[in-house]
Amino acid sequence: MIRSRAYIILGILALLLFTACGQQYQAKNLVKDFVKEHAVEELNITDFTDLDSTRVISDSLFQAMQQNAAQDPLFKNVDFSGKTPSSTLLYIRMRYQKDTLELSKTFYFDKDLSAIIAFK
């Protein structure tokens, strides 16, 4: 009986781990696809942080990020119109190298990880 509980707990933990890894992979691919489609020049992506969530972005800050993204010289044809934040946003930071500088951009996703809805 104790062993069966241990197997159930281990199974649940393994499932949670694989789910988290899948979301991380999906977020990275969304960012890579976005960069490939919208970057003015090829970027040397060096690293990604872990996928995380936040609730502390206000609507006004979110709108400012969307407006600034449209004017970012690193990307072209960026349009986030119609993309609205949910109460919890997922985000990941992409680190990249430009010339000799190590820079980063933070990308925000809807809670279903179906699209990038802003970046800074």
PEURLIN-V796095 format. One record per residue. N is the residue number from 1. RES is the residue in three letters. PHI is phi in whole degrees, -180 to 180 (NA if undefined). D_CENTER is the distance of its C-alpha to the mean C-alpha in Angstrom with 2 decimals. Layout:
# PEURLIN-V796095
<<N	RES	PHI	D_CENTER> <N	RES	PHI	D_CENTER>>
This chain:
# PEURLIN-V796095
<<1	MET	NA	41.91> <2	ILE	-67	40.03> <3	ARG	-65	38.72> <4	SER	-66	37.46> <5	ARG	-66	35.47> <6	ALA	-63	34.04> <7	TYR	-65	33.01> <8	ILE	-65	31.37> <9	ILE	-63	29.40> <10	LEU	-62	28.37> <11	GLY	-64	27.37> <12	ILE	-66	25.17> <13	LEU	-63	23.49> <14	ALA	-64	22.97> <15	LEU	-62	21.48> <16	LEU	-63	18.96> <17	LEU	-63	18.08> <18	PHE	-67	17.69> <19	THR	-65	15.53> <20	ALA	-63	13.06> <21	CYS	-64	13.22> <22	GLY	-65	12.75> <23	GLN	-67	9.51> <24	GLN	-60	8.26> <25	TYR	-61	9.97> <26	GLN	-64	8.74> <27	ALA	-63	4.97> <28	LYS	-60	6.76> <29	ASN	-66	9.17> <30	LEU	-61	7.48> <31	VAL	-67	6.62> <32	LYS	-60	10.12> <33	ASP	-64	11.70> <34	PHE	-62	10.68> <35	VAL	-62	12.06> <36	LYS	-61	14.99> <37	GLU	-80	15.85> <38	HIS	-112	15.58> <39	ALA	-69	16.26> <40	VAL	-70	19.85> <41	GLU	-136	20.46> <42	GLU	-66	19.15> <43	LEU	-104	16.70> <44	ASN	-94	17.29> <45	ILE	-74	13.93> <46	THR	-105	15.14> <47	ASP	-169	12.52> <48	PHE	-128	9.10> <49	THR	-80	9.11> <50	ASP	-71	8.92> <51	LEU	-67	6.39> <52	ASP	-141	8.13> <53	SER	-127	9.36> <54	THR	-147	11.46> <55	ARG	-124	14.41> <56	VAL	-99	15.74> <57	ILE	-98	14.56> <58	SER	-76	17.66> <59	ASP	-62	18.18> <60	SER	-67	19.79> <61	LEU	-66	17.06> <62	PHE	-62	14.53> <63	GLN	-64	17.16> <64	ALA	-63	17.77> <65	MET	-62	14.21> <66	GLN	-65	14.57> <67	GLN	-67	18.03> <68	ASN	-65	17.26> <69	ALA	-63	14.61> <70	ALA	-66	17.50> <71	GLN	-104	19.68> <72	ASP	-66	17.55> <73	PRO	-69	19.93> <74	LEU	-78	17.41> <75	PHE	-127	16.32> <76	LYS	-123	18.72> <77	ASN	55	19.01> <78	VAL	-92	15.91> <79	ASP	-138	16.70> <80	PHE	-105	14.70> <81	SER	-61	18.04> <82	GLY	86	18.25> <83	LYS	-93	14.65> <84	THR	-118	15.17> <85	PRO	-79	13.32> <86	SER	-92	14.29> <87	SER	-65	15.70> <88	THR	-122	12.69> <89	LEU	-109	9.12> <90	LEU	-98	6.14> <91	TYR	-147	3.95> <92	ILE	-145	3.70> <93	ARG	-103	6.69> <94	MET	-103	8.24> <95	ARG	-102	11.99> <96	TYR	-144	14.48> <97	GLN	-115	18.22> <98	LYS	-130	20.32> <99	ASP	58	24.02> <100	THR	-106	24.54> <101	LEU	-93	21.75> <102	GLU	-101	18.62> <103	LEU	-121	15.96> <104	SER	-148	12.29> <105	LYS	-134	9.75> <106	THR	-107	7.01> <107	PHE	-109	4.52> <108	TYR	-111	4.97> <109	PHE	-121	5.48> <110	ASP	-70	9.01> <111	LYS	-67	10.32> <112	ASP	-92	11.21> <113	LEU	56	7.98> <114	SER	-98	10.29> <115	ALA	-161	8.91> <116	ILE	-81	6.95> <117	ILE	-114	9.30> <118	ALA	-174	9.30> <119	PHE	-153	8.68> <120	LYS	-143	11.15>>
